[in-house]
Amino acid sequence: MTQSLILWLATVIAIGVVAAINPNRRQAIAFAVIAAATIAVPLAALSYPSSWLPSGQQTVLGARIDVGKAIYVMLDGPEPRLFVLPYSEQTAQQLQEAQDGTADGEGTVVMTQGEDGSPGFAEEGGGGRQEPKNAEVPLL
């Protein structure tokens, strides 16, 4: 469960207790209507990318680079989540090189957060690059 839904639920419960104790039942009914209508607020917030990056090494499920604007990265975790990073040429180049290295289907792209808070991308797994085999030429 995400933080926005937990916050919404805690607010609804706290105000609901106050409204239920109050002898004026119209206030409790009005609160129930408002609580039902405001569930759309935290759910709508879940559809936007987060600018807060998780710490540690994260597996990149997908990415989109908007040159000069932003870098959007889908990270794996308990639940996959979309994150937005500020665009920088160095970060975009690291991400592109890591994605190119895993284009053969082996390995994954991972993101780690640096000391200064900037993200870094690298290829993990895949067992290294193999030299292409030369085609055998028939002797006859």
C-alpha positions in Angstrom: 0.0 0.0 0.0 1.4 3.4 -0.9 1.9 6.4 1.4 -0.8 8.4 -0.2 -3.4 5.7 0.4 -2.3 5.2 4.0 -2.5 9.0 4.6 -6.0 9.1 3.1 -7.1 6.2 5.1 -5.7 7.6 8.4 -7.5 10.9 7.7 -10.8 9.2 6.9 -10.6 7.1 10.1 -9.7 10.1 12.3 -12.4 12.4 11.0 -14.9 9.5 10.9 -14.3 8.8 14.7 -14.9 12.5 15.4 -18.0 12.6 13.2 -19.4 9.4 14.8 -19.0 10.7 18.3 -20.8 13.9 17.4 -24.6 13.7 18.1 -25.3 15.6 14.8 -25.8 12.7 12.3 -25.9 15.0 9.3 -22.3 15.8 9.9 -21.4 12.0 9.8 -23.4 11.5 6.6 -21.7 14.6 5.0 -18.3 13.2 6.0 -19.1 9.8 4.4 -20.0 11.5 1.1 -16.8 13.6 1.1 -14.6 10.6 2.0 -16.0 8.6 -0.9 -15.5 11.5 -3.3 -11.9 12.2 -2.2 -10.6 8.6 -2.8 -9.8 9.8 -6.4 -7.1 12.2 -5.1 -4.6 9.6 -3.8 -5.4 7.2 -6.7 -4.8 10.0 -9.3 -1.4 10.8 -7.6 -0.3 7.2 -8.1 -0.5 7.6 -11.9 2.3 10.2 -12.0 6.0 9.5 -11.9 7.8 10.1 -8.7 10.9 12.2 -8.5 12.0 10.6 -5.2 14.5 7.8 -5.9 14.8 4.7 -3.8 18.3 3.9 -2.3 20.3 0.9 -3.2 20.6 -1.0 -6.5 17.3 -1.3 -8.5 16.5 -3.3 -11.6 15.4 -1.2 -14.6 12.3 -2.6 -16.3 12.1 0.1 -19.0 13.1 3.6 -19.7 12.4 6.5 -22.0 14.7 9.4 -22.6 13.2 12.8 -23.6 16.2 14.8 -24.8 16.5 18.1 -23.0 13.5 17.4 -20.8 13.6 14.3 -18.5 14.5 10.6 -18.2 11.6 8.3 -17.2 12.6 5.0 -15.6 10.4 2.1 -14.5 12.1 0.4 -11.6 11.3 -3.1 -10.2 10.5 -3.5 -6.5 7.6 -4.7 -4.3 5.5 -3.0 -7.0 6.9 -1.6 -10.2 7.0 2.2 -10.1 7.7 5.0 -12.6 10.3 7.6 -11.7 11.3 10.8 -13.4 15.0 12.0 -13.4 16.2 15.4 -14.5 17.8 15.1 -18.0 21.6 15.2 -18.2 23.7 14.1 -21.1 25.9 11.9 -18.9 23.0 10.0 -17.3 21.3 9.5 -20.7 24.5 8.2 -22.2 25.0 5.7 -19.3 21.5 4.5 -19.6 21.7 4.1 -23.4 25.0 2.2 -23.2 23.6 -0.2 -20.5 20.5 -0.8 -22.6 22.6 -1.5 -25.7 24.6 -4.0 -23.7 21.5 -6.0 -22.8 20.0 -5.8 -26.3 20.8 -9.5 -26.9 18.4 -10.5 -24.1 21.1 -11.5 -21.6 21.6 -9.5 -18.5 19.7 -6.6 -17.0 20.1 -2.8 -16.5 20.5 -1.7 -12.9 20.4 1.7 -11.4 22.3 2.8 -8.3 22.1 6.2 -6.6 25.5 7.9 -6.3 27.0 9.7 -3.3 25.7 13.1 -4.6 22.2 11.7 -5.3 22.7 11.4 -9.0 21.7 8.0 -10.6 24.1 5.7 -12.4 23.2 2.9 -14.8 25.2 -0.2 -15.6 24.7 -3.6 -17.2 24.5 -6.6 -14.8 24.8 -10.3 -15.6 24.9 -11.5 -19.2 28.2 -13.2 -18.7 30.2 -10.7 -20.7 30.4 -10.1 -24.4 31.1 -13.0 -26.8 32.9 -12.5 -30.0 30.7 -13.2 -33.1 31.5 -16.6 -34.7 32.7 -16.6 -38.3 30.5 -18.5 -40.7 32.1 -21.8 -41.9 32.9 -21.7 -45.6 32.1 -25.0 -47.4 35.2 -26.7 -48.9 33.4 -27.8 -52.1 
